Amino acid sequence: MSKLWGVGLGPGDPELVTVKAARVIGEADVIAFHSARHGRSISRAIAAPYMREGQLEEHLIYPVTTETTDHPGGYQGAIDEFYESAAARLAEHLAAGRTVALLAAGDPLFYSSFQHMHRRLADRFDTEIIPGVTSVSAASAALGTPLVEEKQVLTVLPGTLPPEELTRRLRETDAAAIMKLGRTYPGVRRALADSGRLDDAYYVERASSDRQRVLRAADVDESSVPYFAIAVVPGPTPQTRLTLTESAARDGSESVVAEAASTGASSTAPAEAVPASVGEVVVIGLGPGDEAWTTPEVSRALAEATDIVGYTTYVNRVPVRPGQRRHASDNRVESERAGMALDMAKQGAKVVVVSSGDPGVFAMAAAVIEESADPQWREVPVRVLPGVTAASAVASRLGAPLGHDFAMISLSDRLKPWETVAQRISAVASADMAFAVYNPASSQRTWQVAAMRDLVLEHRKPETPVVVGRDVGGPTESVRVVTLGELDPAVVDMRTLLIVGASTTTVFEAAGGPRVFTSRRYEA
């Protein structure tokens, strides 16, 4: 019976072809493969050891790759016409009852030409796909280092994206693999540099083949990059360490290993040189949003850092500097982030851990200091540089609602039970002092604002002023005053900070809008 096989061949080494792929190649009636107009097919060369005499071959030659075309439909028109023609040729064999093995370098559904045939034939003929080892996995093996660990995120990007888009995505991910290089490499290299990732990036050419090359991405000759090359940015490890051993490259290949051997140095990347002394960790607060609220002391620390560590949103607020490594991560891995920063400093790095607002207010200072209590980190210097708090920023927009005794409470119950939060809200409300509410809501946590309002109403009048500040210092800033009874939880999100007034908090109209203050005097 006829059948279309999508056969993944792996990255180039014939020994990385799977057992099933080798069997199907040997049994198929027809072997189909692609090539450019020069006629040399990498896929057929990989499959050759498993083919048998007498098999029919369908050589599908692209009419255009990177050159220009006079086709009336332009490049896309020429390619679409080719795919239709190729599908028709394979369909003839399938209709005649033959089995067709369509070869695909790497994996058939990972940036592969097979997908175009699959789209045109799978609804008419029995089809099965045999997965293959991708070039991403082969490149990681060539480097001899993990691409990602634990909760790190790997992003696979085509080099054909505009450099600005590549830059943005590289800034937002822990690790990246950039495919489809060739003539796109100058733009890819620029994106790596603009995102601050060039020093951590590596270039692997023809991974796993006998022509494999492994280089630092910054050292590559842009004029000689083939299509079958990949740029890799491994995720940060606790020591920011990347080791390339002699076994990482095949005999005769050009690599960082060869460079290290010629100088007598160990075969490691520059970032892992043995430190002459311990570095330090500086935990800083950027302020709530406006660059003008970042202190000169913090700006100096950022300029002097070798490594920037933090939640992705905050790391993206830090200007990119050449040679400075950036380690962005999820906002739920504070302890892991702190440990990584301390370990890098122990190896000699000058690490800045970034927070928004003030680092000591519901931010990274507590996590770093707590982690540094571990005996392995106690010799690592740690400094905390203060920043403008979100509460101060919101209060300043309307006057002085925090002008007397006040408290700060986070409504998040991720690190403490809601019963504790509720107890503290009631205690502050009964004490009749103003308080700032951090982390009032999120996409998964929407009910606490109403619960907080109801708890406070047990002790305070519905007319109590509440300041609602959102994205203060940012491009969508809004600040307004409502009463406690009117507070609508639906308008509150994670970018909002609330200030709940006391019985002595007053609102009055003045030039420029309402003004709010909490008096420092109490009547006798």
GIPEPE-V683629 format. One record per residue. N is the residue number from 0. PHI is phi in whole degrees, 0 to 359 (* if undefined). D_CENTER is the distance of its C-alpha to the mean C-alpha in whole Angstrom. Layout:
n | phi | d_center
N | PHI | D_CENTER
N | PHI | D_CENTER
This chain:
n | phi | d_center
0 | * | 46
1 | 289 | 44
2 | 197 | 40
3 | 262 | 37
4 | 253 | 35
5 | 265 | 31
6 | 256 | 31
7 | 282 | 28
8 | 259 | 29
9 | 84 | 26
10 | 280 | 25
11 | 159 | 28
12 | 285 | 30
13 | 304 | 33
14 | 284 | 33
15 | 266 | 29
16 | 291 | 31
17 | 290 | 31
18 | 301 | 35
19 | 294 | 35
20 | 298 | 34
21 | 298 | 36
22 | 295 | 39
23 | 294 | 38
24 | 300 | 38
25 | 290 | 42
26 | 266 | 43
27 | 294 | 42
28 | 285 | 45
29 | 231 | 43
30 | 251 | 40
31 | 248 | 38
32 | 204 | 35
33 | 257 | 34
34 | 198 | 34
35 | 282 | 35
36 | 292 | 38
37 | 289 | 39
38 | 90 | 39
39 | 274 | 37
40 | 250 | 35
41 | 296 | 32
42 | 299 | 32
43 | 295 | 36
44 | 297 | 36
45 | 292 | 34
46 | 279 | 36
47 | 309 | 39
48 | 297 | 40
49 | 252 | 40
50 | 276 | 42
51 | 238 | 46
52 | 293 | 49
53 | 90 | 50
54 | 286 | 46
55 | 285 | 46
56 | 235 | 43
57 | 245 | 41
58 | 265 | 40
59 | 263 | 38
60 | 260 | 37
61 | 298 | 35
62 | 286 | 37
63 | 204 | 35
64 | 238 | 31
65 | 254 | 30
66 | 278 | 34
67 | 277 | 36
68 | 218 | 38
69 | 261 | 41
70 | 301 | 40
71 | 300 | 41
72 | 268 | 38
73 | 70 | 36
74 | 302 | 33
75 | 296 | 32
76 | 297 | 35
77 | 294 | 36
78 | 292 | 33
79 | 298 | 34
80 | 295 | 38
81 | 297 | 37
82 | 298 | 35
83 | 296 | 38
84 | 294 | 40
85 | 297 | 38
86 | 298 | 38
87 | 294 | 42
88 | 296 | 42
89 | 291 | 41
90 | 298 | 42
91 | 299 | 46
92 | 295 | 45
93 | 295 | 44
94 | 293 | 46
95 | 275 | 49
96 | 90 | 48
97 | 267 | 46
98 | 268 | 42
99 | 240 | 40
100 | 258 | 37
101 | 267 | 34
102 | 281 | 32
103 | 219 | 29
104 | 296 | 27
105 | 72 | 24
106 | 247 | 24
107 | 298 | 26
108 | 245 | 23
109 | 235 | 20
110 | 50 | 21
111 | 239 | 24
112 | 291 | 28
113 | 302 | 29
114 | 300 | 27
115 | 289 | 29
116 | 286 | 32
117 | 301 | 31
118 | 297 | 31
119 | 266 | 34
120 | 239 | 36
121 | 296 | 35
122 | 279 | 36
123 | 248 | 40
124 | 226 | 40
125 | 301 | 39
126 | 225 | 35
127 | 221 | 33
128 | 249 | 30
129 | 253 | 30
130 | 295 | 26
131 | 228 | 25
132 | 291 | 23
133 | 277 | 20
134 | 294 | 20
135 | 297 | 16
136 | 295 | 18
137 | 294 | 21
138 | 294 | 19
139 | 299 | 17
140 | 295 | 21
141 | 295 | 22
142 | 283 | 20
143 | 70 | 21
144 | 215 | 18
145 | 294 | 16
146 | 282 | 12
147 | 219 | 11
148 | 224 | 13
149 | 51 | 14
150 | 262 | 11
151 | 292 | 8
152 | 251 | 6
153 | 256 | 7
154 | 246 | 7
155 | 259 | 10
156 | 233 | 11
157 | 278 | 15
158 | 295 | 16
159 | 282 | 19
160 | 296 | 16
161 | 300 | 18
162 | 306 | 16
163 | 295 | 15
164 | 290 | 13
165 | 300 | 12
166 | 301 | 11
167 | 299 | 10
168 | 290 | 7
169 | 293 | 7
170 | 292 | 7
171 | 267 | 4
172 | 247 | 1
173 | 284 | 4
174 | 220 | 6
175 | 212 | 8
176 | 234 | 11
177 | 248 | 13
178 | 264 | 16
179 | 55 | 20
180 | 274 | 20
181 | 59 | 24
182 | 290 | 25
183 | 277 | 21
184 | 300 | 21
185 | 304 | 22
186 | 292 | 19
187 | 295 | 16
188 | 297 | 18
189 | 296 | 18
190 | 295 | 14
191 | 298 | 13
192 | 291 | 16
193 | 294 | 15
194 | 271 | 12
195 | 77 | 13
196 | 251 | 12
197 | 297 | 15
198 | 294 | 17
199 | 261 | 14
200 | 263 | 14
201 | 231 | 17
202 | 242 | 19
203 | 237 | 21
204 | 249 | 24
205 | 49 | 26
206 | 304 | 24
207 | 77 | 27
208 | 273 | 29
209 | 283 | 32
210 | 247 | 31
211 | 298 | 28
212 | 229 | 26
213 | 232 | 24
214 | 222 | 23
215 | 292 | 21
216 | 300 | 19
217 | 288 | 21
218 | 262 | 24
219 | 280 | 24
220 | 285 | 27
221 | 298 | 26
222 | 278 | 29
223 | 239 | 29
224 | 273 | 26
225 | 276 | 26
226 | 296 | 24
227 | 275 | 24
228 | 220 | 21
229 | 217 | 18
230 | 259 | 15
231 | 233 | 13
232 | 242 | 11
233 | 295 | 11
234 | 293 | 9
235 | 294 | 11
236 | 259 | 15
237 | 306 | 17
238 | 258 | 19
239 | 48 | 16
240 | 247 | 19
241 | 223 | 19
242 | 250 | 22
243 | 247 | 24
244 | 262 | 27
245 | 302 | 30
246 | 285 | 29
247 | 286 | 26
248 | 235 | 28
249 | 285 | 31
250 | 305 | 34
251 | 89 | 35
252 | 279 | 31
253 | 272 | 30
254 | 202 | 27
255 | 299 | 26
256 | 302 | 28
257 | 298 | 31
258 | 297 | 30
259 | 296 | 30
260 | 295 | 34
261 | 291 | 35
262 | 262 | 35
263 | 80 | 36
264 | 274 | 32
265 | 289 | 30
266 | 277 | 28
267 | 226 | 25
268 | 286 | 22
269 | 302 | 23
270 | 294 | 20
271 | 256 | 22
272 | 302 | 26
273 | 294 | 28
274 | 291 | 28
275 | 285 | 31
276 | 206 | 31
277 | 288 | 28
278 | 277 | 26
279 | 201 | 25
280 | 245 | 23
281 | 243 | 23
282 | 263 | 22
283 | 236 | 22
284 | 247 | 22
285 | 281 | 21
286 | 89 | 23
287 | 289 | 23
288 | 175 | 21
289 | 286 | 24
290 | 301 | 24
291 | 295 | 27
292 | 270 | 27
293 | 276 | 25
294 | 286 | 28
295 | 303 | 29
296 | 299 | 28
297 | 293 | 25
298 | 299 | 24
299 | 295 | 26
300 | 297 | 24
301 | 296 | 21
302 | 292 | 23
303 | 271 | 24
304 | 287 | 21
305 | 270 | 19
306 | 221 | 16
307 | 247 | 14
308 | 235 | 13
309 | 166 | 12
310 | 297 | 10
311 | 311 | 8
312 | 301 | 11
313 | 281 | 13
314 | 300 | 11
315 | 292 | 11
316 | 279 | 15
317 | 273 | 16
318 | 302 | 17
319 | 284 | 16
320 | 236 | 18
321 | 304 | 19
322 | 83 | 19
323 | 270 | 17
324 | 272 | 14
325 | 240 | 11
326 | 235 | 9
327 | 268 | 7
328 | 208 | 7
329 | 291 | 9
330 | 278 | 12
331 | 251 | 14
332 | 236 | 14
333 | 296 | 16
334 | 295 | 19
335 | 297 | 16
336 | 297 | 15
337 | 297 | 18
338 | 298 | 19
339 | 296 | 17
340 | 298 | 18
341 | 295 | 21
342 | 290 | 21
343 | 297 | 20
344 | 295 | 23
345 | 298 | 25
346 | 274 | 24
347 | 114 | 25
348 | 281 | 22
349 | 260 | 22
350 | 256 | 19
351 | 250 | 19
352 | 261 | 17
353 | 262 | 17
354 | 228 | 18
355 | 275 | 19
356 | 61 | 23
357 | 257 | 25
358 | 293 | 23
359 | 267 | 26
360 | 245 | 26
361 | 50 | 24
362 | 216 | 21
363 | 279 | 20
364 | 300 | 23
365 | 299 | 25
366 | 295 | 22
367 | 291 | 22
368 | 296 | 26
369 | 298 | 26
370 | 294 | 24
371 | 290 | 26
372 | 290 | 29
373 | 299 | 29
374 | 308 | 31
375 | 291 | 29
376 | 251 | 27
377 | 293 | 31
378 | 270 | 31
379 | 272 | 28
380 | 296 | 29
381 | 228 | 27
382 | 238 | 27
383 | 239 | 26
384 | 254 | 27
385 | 289 | 27
386 | 219 | 26
387 | 291 | 28
388 | 282 | 27
389 | 297 | 26
390 | 297 | 30
391 | 296 | 31
392 | 296 | 30
393 | 295 | 31
394 | 300 | 34
395 | 295 | 35
396 | 292 | 34
397 | 238 | 37
398 | 130 | 39
399 | 215 | 40
400 | 294 | 39
401 | 253 | 38
402 | 285 | 41
403 | 233 | 43
404 | 308 | 42
405 | 209 | 38
406 | 234 | 36
407 | 234 | 32
408 | 227 | 31
409 | 262 | 27
410 | 277 | 28
411 | 293 | 25
412 | 252 | 26
413 | 285 | 23
414 | 250 | 24
415 | 211 | 28
416 | 289 | 30
417 | 299 | 31
418 | 302 | 35
419 | 292 | 34
420 | 301 | 33
421 | 298 | 36
422 | 298 | 38
423 | 287 | 37
424 | 300 | 37
425 | 297 | 40
426 | 295 | 41
427 | 292 | 40
428 | 298 | 41
429 | 289 | 45
430 | 278 | 45
431 | 56 | 45
432 | 230 | 42
433 | 295 | 39
434 | 211 | 36
435 | 264 | 32
436 | 250 | 30
437 | 267 | 26
438 | 47 | 23
439 | 290 | 26
440 | 201 | 24
441 | 213 | 21
442 | 296 | 20
443 | 260 | 22
444 | 226 | 24
445 | 238 | 27
446 | 264 | 30
447 | 292 | 30
448 | 297 | 31
449 | 296 | 34
450 | 295 | 35
451 | 297 | 35
452 | 302 | 37
453 | 294 | 40
454 | 295 | 40
455 | 292 | 40
456 | 296 | 43
457 | 289 | 45
458 | 237 | 46
459 | 231 | 45
460 | 287 | 47
461 | 300 | 45
462 | 279 | 46
463 | 302 | 43
464 | 293 | 41
465 | 229 | 37
466 | 269 | 35
467 | 247 | 32
468 | 247 | 29
469 | 232 | 26
470 | 52 | 23
471 | 293 | 26
472 | 89 | 25
473 | 256 | 23
474 | 289 | 24
475 | 246 | 25
476 | 303 | 27
477 | 212 | 30
478 | 221 | 32
479 | 212 | 35
480 | 243 | 38
481 | 232 | 39
482 | 266 | 41
483 | 301 | 40
484 | 293 | 42
485 | 269 | 40
486 | 303 | 36
487 | 258 | 35
488 | 300 | 32
489 | 293 | 30
490 | 265 | 29
491 | 252 | 27
492 | 223 | 24
493 | 293 | 21
494 | 267 | 21
495 | 257 | 25
496 | 235 | 27
497 | 251 | 31
498 | 237 | 34
499 | 266 | 37
500 | 284 | 40
501 | 257 | 43
502 | 293 | 47
503 | 263 | 47
504 | 275 | 44
505 | 238 | 46
506 | 240 | 45
507 | 214 | 47
508 | 275 | 46
509 | 207 | 47
510 | 302 | 46
511 | 91 | 42
512 | 124 | 42
513 | 291 | 42
514 | 236 | 42
515 | 229 | 42
516 | 213 | 43
517 | 251 | 44
518 | 296 | 47
519 | 271 | 47
520 | 247 | 51
521 | 244 | 52
522 | 292 | 56
523 | 296 | 59
